[in-house]
């Protein structure tokens, strides 16, 4: 049975964590989020950009909901 030194174990741990991070970074679809098909059919405005939904959206504009940090953000 081979005994691994402490530095070898730490390098293996770093490599495994790096591989896991690289794997999770590759998950998902690149680009904007797509609303679920039922959202457009029901006319729900759930996106933050719904105030400028454009010509392709049947959703009504989303009303502004006040937030405590609005004076800093606007």
Phi, psi and omega in degrees: 000128183275140178255126180267141178286166182297320181292325178293320178296321180291324177294322178294318178297317179296319179295319180293318178295319178296320178294320178295318178297318179295322178294317179289331179292334181273357182282149173098182182249133178281133178126187182289158177290146178254130179289154176294152183301328182289337182293319180287322181293323181276345180079024180279132177259096182250349183278148177295334180269017184293343178294335176233061187292336178091186185280341186270008184244137175267358185284140175288158179299143179280128179290151179286127176257120182298145182224149186299333181265010180306317180299332179278330186272334184258000000 
